[in-house]
Amino acid sequence: ELLEETLFLTVNIIDRFLARENVVRKKLQLAGVTAMLLACKYEEVSVPVVEDLILICDRAYTRADILEMERRIVNTLNFNMSVPTPYCFMRRFLKAAQSEKKLELLSFFMIELSLV
């Protein structure tokens, strides 16, 4: 039940973090879940609690692991969470273009494919 902006910001945070830091394979899920937590804190009205994220990871990590990774990501990105994402750009562009619904759906489908 998260916003689309949260998904795009999560991928952006992961991408920028992994471009600067090496993460062992066992900690990639931890980096992803923590990036989602940071994106939720930035975009969402109600943020999931850390315990929910621990359950998502099937208890592979502890609360301390997630909070430590959060500190590491934030420090690596120099607290720069406000970045333009393809979703924000596309939403503004389509509004300015006064596009049809069909074009909007196709455009959002295309940028979701670019997440991979």
PyMOL commands that place a pseudoatom at each C-alpha (Angstrom):
pseudoatom trace, name=CA, resn=GLU, resi=1, chain=A, elem=C, hetatm=0, pos=[0.000, 0.000, 0.000]
pseudoatom trace, name=CA, resn=LEU, resi=2, chain=A, elem=C, hetatm=0, pos=[2.936, 2.346, -0.623]
pseudoatom trace, name=CA, resn=LEU, resi=3, chain=A, elem=C, hetatm=0, pos=[3.012, 5.235, -3.076]
pseudoatom trace, name=CA, resn=GLU, resi=4, chain=A, elem=C, hetatm=0, pos=[4.610, 4.892, -6.499]
pseudoatom trace, name=CA, resn=GLU, resi=5, chain=A, elem=C, hetatm=0, pos=[7.023, 7.679, -5.569]
pseudoatom trace, name=CA, resn=THR, resi=6, chain=A, elem=C, hetatm=0, pos=[8.315, 5.486, -2.747]
pseudoatom trace, name=CA, resn=LEU, resi=7, chain=A, elem=C, hetatm=0, pos=[9.201, 2.678, -5.156]
pseudoatom trace, name=CA, resn=PHE, resi=8, chain=A, elem=C, hetatm=0, pos=[11.138, 4.986, -7.463]
pseudoatom trace, name=CA, resn=LEU, resi=9, chain=A, elem=C, hetatm=0, pos=[12.932, 6.712, -4.590]
pseudoatom trace, name=CA, resn=THR, resi=10, chain=A, elem=C, hetatm=0, pos=[13.825, 3.319, -3.086]
pseudoatom trace, name=CA, resn=VAL, resi=11, chain=A, elem=C, hetatm=0, pos=[15.430, 2.179, -6.335]
pseudoatom trace, name=CA, resn=ASN, resi=12, chain=A, elem=C, hetatm=0, pos=[17.238, 5.516, -6.641]
pseudoatom trace, name=CA, resn=ILE, resi=13, chain=A, elem=C, hetatm=0, pos=[18.629, 5.255, -3.104]
pseudoatom trace, name=CA, resn=ILE, resi=14, chain=A, elem=C, hetatm=0, pos=[19.792, 1.677, -3.691]
pseudoatom trace, name=CA, resn=ASP, resi=15, chain=A, elem=C, hetatm=0, pos=[21.405, 2.644, -6.990]
pseudoatom trace, name=CA, resn=ARG, resi=16, chain=A, elem=C, hetatm=0, pos=[23.271, 5.642, -5.587]
pseudoatom trace, name=CA, resn=PHE, resi=17, chain=A, elem=C, hetatm=0, pos=[24.367, 3.738, -2.481]
pseudoatom trace, name=CA, resn=LEU, resi=18, chain=A, elem=C, hetatm=0, pos=[25.684, 0.717, -4.395]
pseudoatom trace, name=CA, resn=ALA, resi=19, chain=A, elem=C, hetatm=0, pos=[27.517, 3.027, -6.810]
pseudoatom trace, name=CA, resn=ARG, resi=20, chain=A, elem=C, hetatm=0, pos=[29.597, 4.309, -3.872]
pseudoatom trace, name=CA, resn=GLU, resi=21, chain=A, elem=C, hetatm=0, pos=[29.769, 1.360, -1.474]
pseudoatom trace, name=CA, resn=ASN, resi=22, chain=A, elem=C, hetatm=0, pos=[30.547, -2.312, -1.852]
pseudoatom trace, name=CA, resn=VAL, resi=23, chain=A, elem=C, hetatm=0, pos=[28.003, -4.516, -0.118]
pseudoatom trace, name=CA, resn=VAL, resi=24, chain=A, elem=C, hetatm=0, pos=[28.472, -8.224, 0.422]
pseudoatom trace, name=CA, resn=ARG, resi=25, chain=A, elem=C, hetatm=0, pos=[25.853, -10.445, -1.116]
pseudoatom trace, name=CA, resn=LYS, resi=26, chain=A, elem=C, hetatm=0, pos=[24.386, -11.448, 2.264]
pseudoatom trace, name=CA, resn=LYS, resi=27, chain=A, elem=C, hetatm=0, pos=[23.650, -7.780, 3.044]
pseudoatom trace, name=CA, resn=LEU, resi=28, chain=A, elem=C, hetatm=0, pos=[21.949, -6.802, -0.246]
pseudoatom trace, name=CA, resn=GLN, resi=29, chain=A, elem=C, hetatm=0, pos=[18.473, -7.529, 1.113]
pseudoatom trace, name=CA, resn=LEU, resi=30, chain=A, elem=C, hetatm=0, pos=[19.323, -5.471, 4.180]
pseudoatom trace, name=CA, resn=ALA, resi=31, chain=A, elem=C, hetatm=0, pos=[20.389, -2.550, 1.965]
pseudoatom trace, name=CA, resn=GLY, resi=32, chain=A, elem=C, hetatm=0, pos=[17.161, -2.831, -0.045]
pseudoatom trace, name=CA, resn=VAL, resi=33, chain=A, elem=C, hetatm=0, pos=[14.863, -2.972, 2.966]
pseudoatom trace, name=CA, resn=THR, resi=34, chain=A, elem=C, hetatm=0, pos=[16.686, -0.073, 4.584]
pseudoatom trace, name=CA, resn=ALA, resi=35, chain=A, elem=C, hetatm=0, pos=[16.451, 1.974, 1.380]
pseudoatom trace, name=CA, resn=MET, resi=36, chain=A, elem=C, hetatm=0, pos=[12.713, 1.317, 1.404]
pseudoatom trace, name=CA, resn=LEU, resi=37, chain=A, elem=C, hetatm=0, pos=[12.539, 2.494, 5.011]
pseudoatom trace, name=CA, resn=LEU, resi=38, chain=A, elem=C, hetatm=0, pos=[14.340, 5.727, 4.099]
pseudoatom trace, name=CA, resn=ALA, resi=39, chain=A, elem=C, hetatm=0, pos=[12.106, 6.285, 1.063]
pseudoatom trace, name=CA, resn=CYS, resi=40, chain=A, elem=C, hetatm=0, pos=[9.019, 5.715, 3.230]
pseudoatom trace, name=CA, resn=LYS, resi=41, chain=A, elem=C, hetatm=0, pos=[10.269, 8.246, 5.752]
pseudoatom trace, name=CA, resn=TYR, resi=42, chain=A, elem=C, hetatm=0, pos=[10.614, 10.765, 2.944]
pseudoatom trace, name=CA, resn=GLU, resi=43, chain=A, elem=C, hetatm=0, pos=[7.456, 10.063, 0.900]
pseudoatom trace, name=CA, resn=GLU, resi=44, chain=A, elem=C, hetatm=0, pos=[4.827, 8.326, 3.027]
pseudoatom trace, name=CA, resn=VAL, resi=45, chain=A, elem=C, hetatm=0, pos=[2.445, 9.699, 5.624]
pseudoatom trace, name=CA, resn=SER, resi=46, chain=A, elem=C, hetatm=0, pos=[2.706, 6.611, 7.826]
pseudoatom trace, name=CA, resn=VAL, resi=47, chain=A, elem=C, hetatm=0, pos=[6.032, 4.814, 7.908]
pseudoatom trace, name=CA, resn=PRO, resi=48, chain=A, elem=C, hetatm=0, pos=[6.285, 1.060, 8.495]
pseudoatom trace, name=CA, resn=VAL, resi=49, chain=A, elem=C, hetatm=0, pos=[7.928, 0.175, 11.785]
pseudoatom trace, name=CA, resn=VAL, resi=50, chain=A, elem=C, hetatm=0, pos=[11.318, -1.535, 11.799]
pseudoatom trace, name=CA, resn=GLU, resi=51, chain=A, elem=C, hetatm=0, pos=[9.797, -4.703, 13.266]
pseudoatom trace, name=CA, resn=ASP, resi=52, chain=A, elem=C, hetatm=0, pos=[7.619, -5.060, 10.136]
pseudoatom trace, name=CA, resn=LEU, resi=53, chain=A, elem=C, hetatm=0, pos=[10.738, -4.868, 7.981]
pseudoatom trace, name=CA, resn=ILE, resi=54, chain=A, elem=C, hetatm=0, pos=[12.394, -7.535, 10.114]
pseudoatom trace, name=CA, resn=LEU, resi=55, chain=A, elem=C, hetatm=0, pos=[9.409, -9.807, 9.426]
pseudoatom trace, name=CA, resn=ILE, resi=56, chain=A, elem=C, hetatm=0, pos=[9.629, -9.046, 5.685]
pseudoatom trace, name=CA, resn=CYS, resi=57, chain=A, elem=C, hetatm=0, pos=[13.246, -10.276, 5.817]
pseudoatom trace, name=CA, resn=ASP, resi=58, chain=A, elem=C, hetatm=0, pos=[12.133, -13.430, 7.648]
pseudoatom trace, name=CA, resn=ARG, resi=59, chain=A, elem=C, hetatm=0, pos=[14.119, -12.339, 10.710]
pseudoatom trace, name=CA, resn=ALA, resi=60, chain=A, elem=C, hetatm=0, pos=[17.409, -12.502, 8.790]
pseudoatom trace, name=CA, resn=TYR, resi=61, chain=A, elem=C, hetatm=0, pos=[18.452, -9.171, 10.320]
pseudoatom trace, name=CA, resn=THR, resi=62, chain=A, elem=C, hetatm=0, pos=[18.029, -7.463, 13.669]
pseudoatom trace, name=CA, resn=ARG, resi=63, chain=A, elem=C, hetatm=0, pos=[16.778, -3.991, 14.500]
pseudoatom trace, name=CA, resn=ALA, resi=64, chain=A, elem=C, hetatm=0, pos=[20.389, -2.944, 15.124]
pseudoatom trace, name=CA, resn=ASP, resi=65, chain=A, elem=C, hetatm=0, pos=[21.391, -4.208, 11.654]
pseudoatom trace, name=CA, resn=ILE, resi=66, chain=A, elem=C, hetatm=0, pos=[18.705, -2.129, 9.961]
pseudoatom trace, name=CA, resn=LEU, resi=67, chain=A, elem=C, hetatm=0, pos=[19.492, 0.999, 11.958]
pseudoatom trace, name=CA, resn=GLU, resi=68, chain=A, elem=C, hetatm=0, pos=[23.225, 0.606, 11.287]
pseudoatom trace, name=CA, resn=MET, resi=69, chain=A, elem=C, hetatm=0, pos=[22.591, 0.193, 7.551]
pseudoatom trace, name=CA, resn=GLU, resi=70, chain=A, elem=C, hetatm=0, pos=[20.313, 3.241, 7.655]
pseudoatom trace, name=CA, resn=ARG, resi=71, chain=A, elem=C, hetatm=0, pos=[23.135, 5.270, 9.194]
pseudoatom trace, name=CA, resn=ARG, resi=72, chain=A, elem=C, hetatm=0, pos=[25.557, 3.947, 6.599]
pseudoatom trace, name=CA, resn=ILE, resi=73, chain=A, elem=C, hetatm=0, pos=[23.290, 4.767, 3.640]
pseudoatom trace, name=CA, resn=VAL, resi=74, chain=A, elem=C, hetatm=0, pos=[22.443, 8.250, 4.906]
pseudoatom trace, name=CA, resn=ASN, resi=75, chain=A, elem=C, hetatm=0, pos=[26.102, 9.065, 5.541]
pseudoatom trace, name=CA, resn=THR, resi=76, chain=A, elem=C, hetatm=0, pos=[27.173, 7.678, 2.157]
pseudoatom trace, name=CA, resn=LEU, resi=77, chain=A, elem=C, hetatm=0, pos=[24.547, 9.781, 0.369]
pseudoatom trace, name=CA, resn=ASN, resi=78, chain=A, elem=C, hetatm=0, pos=[25.395, 12.841, 2.495]
pseudoatom trace, name=CA, resn=PHE, resi=79, chain=A, elem=C, hetatm=0, pos=[21.762, 13.053, 3.666]
pseudoatom trace, name=CA, resn=ASN, resi=80, chain=A, elem=C, hetatm=0, pos=[20.700, 13.838, 0.080]
pseudoatom trace, name=CA, resn=MET, resi=81, chain=A, elem=C, hetatm=0, pos=[17.328, 12.111, -0.202]
pseudoatom trace, name=CA, resn=SER, resi=82, chain=A, elem=C, hetatm=0, pos=[15.578, 14.711, -2.337]
pseudoatom trace, name=CA, resn=VAL, resi=83, chain=A, elem=C, hetatm=0, pos=[16.266, 13.693, -5.912]
pseudoatom trace, name=CA, resn=PRO, resi=84, chain=A, elem=C, hetatm=0, pos=[14.151, 13.908, -9.048]
pseudoatom trace, name=CA, resn=THR, resi=85, chain=A, elem=C, hetatm=0, pos=[12.886, 10.480, -10.023]
pseudoatom trace, name=CA, resn=PRO, resi=86, chain=A, elem=C, hetatm=0, pos=[11.470, 9.398, -13.388]
pseudoatom trace, name=CA, resn=TYR, resi=87, chain=A, elem=C, hetatm=0, pos=[8.033, 9.157, -11.775]
pseudoatom trace, name=CA, resn=CYS, resi=88, chain=A, elem=C, hetatm=0, pos=[8.046, 12.799, -10.625]
pseudoatom trace, name=CA, resn=PHE, resi=89, chain=A, elem=C, hetatm=0, pos=[9.295, 13.954, -14.019]
pseudoatom trace, name=CA, resn=MET, resi=90, chain=A, elem=C, hetatm=0, pos=[6.717, 11.932, -15.933]
pseudoatom trace, name=CA, resn=ARG, resi=91, chain=A, elem=C, hetatm=0, pos=[3.849, 13.102, -13.752]
pseudoatom trace, name=CA, resn=ARG, resi=92, chain=A, elem=C, hetatm=0, pos=[4.780, 16.767, -14.321]
pseudoatom trace, name=CA, resn=PHE, resi=93, chain=A, elem=C, hetatm=0, pos=[5.462, 16.277, -18.021]
pseudoatom trace, name=CA, resn=LEU, resi=94, chain=A, elem=C, hetatm=0, pos=[2.137, 14.544, -18.656]
pseudoatom trace, name=CA, resn=LYS, resi=95, chain=A, elem=C, hetatm=0, pos=[0.261, 17.213, -16.714]
pseudoatom trace, name=CA, resn=ALA, resi=96, chain=A, elem=C, hetatm=0, pos=[1.924, 19.981, -18.728]
pseudoatom trace, name=CA, resn=ALA, resi=97, chain=A, elem=C, hetatm=0, pos=[1.188, 18.118, -21.959]
pseudoatom trace, name=CA, resn=GLN, resi=98, chain=A, elem=C, hetatm=0, pos=[-2.455, 17.624, -20.935]
pseudoatom trace, name=CA, resn=SER, resi=99, chain=A, elem=C, hetatm=0, pos=[-2.168, 14.024, -22.096]
pseudoatom trace, name=CA, resn=GLU, resi=100, chain=A, elem=C, hetatm=0, pos=[-4.854, 11.396, -22.452]
pseudoatom trace, name=CA, resn=LYS, resi=101, chain=A, elem=C, hetatm=0, pos=[-5.275, 8.620, -19.913]
pseudoatom trace, name=CA, resn=LYS, resi=102, chain=A, elem=C, hetatm=0, pos=[-4.051, 6.016, -22.406]
pseudoatom trace, name=CA, resn=LEU, resi=103, chain=A, elem=C, hetatm=0, pos=[-0.753, 7.855, -22.891]
pseudoatom trace, name=CA, resn=GLU, resi=104, chain=A, elem=C, hetatm=0, pos=[-0.351, 8.260, -19.119]
pseudoatom trace, name=CA, resn=LEU, resi=105, chain=A, elem=C, hetatm=0, pos=[-0.781, 4.528, -18.536]
pseudoatom trace, name=CA, resn=LEU, resi=106, chain=A, elem=C, hetatm=0, pos=[1.718, 3.677, -21.278]
pseudoatom trace, name=CA, resn=SER, resi=107, chain=A, elem=C, hetatm=0, pos=[4.215, 6.239, -19.979]
pseudoatom trace, name=CA, resn=PHE, resi=108, chain=A, elem=C, hetatm=0, pos=[4.075, 4.956, -16.418]
pseudoatom trace, name=CA, resn=PHE, resi=109, chain=A, elem=C, hetatm=0, pos=[4.369, 1.385, -17.688]
pseudoatom trace, name=CA, resn=MET, resi=110, chain=A, elem=C, hetatm=0, pos=[7.530, 2.329, -19.602]
pseudoatom trace, name=CA, resn=ILE, resi=111, chain=A, elem=C, hetatm=0, pos=[9.205, 4.013, -16.640]
pseudoatom trace, name=CA, resn=GLU, resi=112, chain=A, elem=C, hetatm=0, pos=[8.337, 1.047, -14.407]
pseudoatom trace, name=CA, resn=LEU, resi=113, chain=A, elem=C, hetatm=0, pos=[10.144, -1.175, -16.920]
pseudoatom trace, name=CA, resn=SER, resi=114, chain=A, elem=C, hetatm=0, pos=[13.172, 1.082, -16.561]
pseudoatom trace, name=CA, resn=LEU, resi=115, chain=A, elem=C, hetatm=0, pos=[13.413, 0.247, -12.855]
pseudoatom trace, name=CA, resn=VAL, resi=116, chain=A, elem=C, hetatm=0, pos=[14.908, -3.121, -13.702]
for i in range(1, 116): cmd.bond("trace and resi %d" % i, "trace and resi %d" % (i + 1))
show_as sticks, trace
zoom trace
